[in-house]
Every structure is written in C-alpha cells, then in structure tokens.
Amino acid sequence: MQDHEFIWLSVGFIGQALFSMRFLVQWLQSERARRSIIPDAFWYFSIAGGATLLVYAIHRQDPVFIVGQGMGLFIYLRNLHLIIRERRGASPGKA
C-alpha cells in the first residue's frame, strides 16, 4: 500500500471513529440519566466525524457518500445552532 493511500484510509477510519463516538456518548449519558437524552457532545462528534468523512468521500470521489455526509453536516450544524440559540434566550423568530 502506498503512503498516500494509507493516509487516506486512516482519514476514513478516524472519521468513522469520531462519528461512532457520538453513539457511545449518547448511550452513556442516557444510562447515567436513566432516560434517553442527546448531549451536546453528540452533535460535536457528529460534526467532526461527518466533516472528516466528507473530506474522505470527496477524495474518493463518491457522490453518494458526498451527498449523504453533506446533508448530515447541515442537519448537525442546524441542531447545534438551535441549541446555542435556545441557551442564549433568543426567541425562534429572532435568529
């Protein structure tokens, strides 16, 4: 395996690991709270993993993977934006 192939394969696995961490974080927080919750870390891992996987998908020139990760990133960023706006006390019509 050539060095650049190994690097890109590593990027793909790192992205997948980051993306998978969101489920571990969500599960542990839910177990701790004894109810289903989605902590902020879930969205941060979603963004980090999704962005890394998007870069990998672009490198691989995989349009299905690119569209899927691109759409996911939009949703993750929007959810995080809504959480931050809510904490700042902005009303829904003021963003």
N, C-alpha and C positions, 0 to 999 in steps of 0.2 A: 504494500500500500504506500502510495506517495505521501509525502509530508502534508501537502495542502489538502489531500483527501482525508487524512487523519484529523486535521484541524477542523474541517467542516463537519465531519462525523461527530467530533467532540462537541462542536457548537450545537448540533442537533440533539445530542444526548443531554447536554446541560440545559437546553431549553425545555426538553421534556421533563427533566428532573424538577426544574423550577415550577413548571406547570402542574406537575403531580403534587408538589408540596402544598398546594392550596387545599387539596382534599384532606391531607393529613392534618393541617392546621384547623380546618373546619370541623373535622371529626373530633379532635382533641378538645377544642373549645366547647363543642356541643356536649361531649361527655362530662366535662367539668361543670357546665351549667345545668346539666340534666334536662336539656331541651335543645331543639335544633336552632342553631344560630349561625350567622355568617359574619365572621370577624373581618375587620379592615384588612388584615394580612392576606385574607383570601383574594381580595381584589388586587393587592400589590403583587402577589405571586402570579396571579392571572396575567397582569400586565407584563411583568418581567419574563415569564415563560412564553407568553403569546408573542411578544416583540422578538425574542430570541428565535422562536420557531418561525416567525415571519421572515426574518433575515435568512434563515436556513432554507426556507421554501423558495425565496427569491433566488438564492444561489442555485438551488436545484431546478429552477425554472418550472415549478409545478403549479399550474394555475389553480387547480382545485384547492391545494394546500394554502396558496397565497390568499385566495378569496375567503376561505374559512378562517384563517388566522386574522386577516384584516378586519372582517366583520366582528369577530370575537373581541379584538382590541377596542373597537368602537364601543361595544357594549360594556366592557370592563371599565374603560375610562369614563363613560357616562355614569355608571353606577357610583364610581368613586367621586365624581363631581357632585352628584346628588347628595351623597353622604356628607361631603365637606360643606356644601351649601346649607344643608339642614343644621349642621353644628354651628354655623355662623349666624343662624337665625334668620336667614333670608326667606322671604315668602316665595312660593312657587312661581309667581308671576314676575319676580324681580331679577331673575338670573339672566 
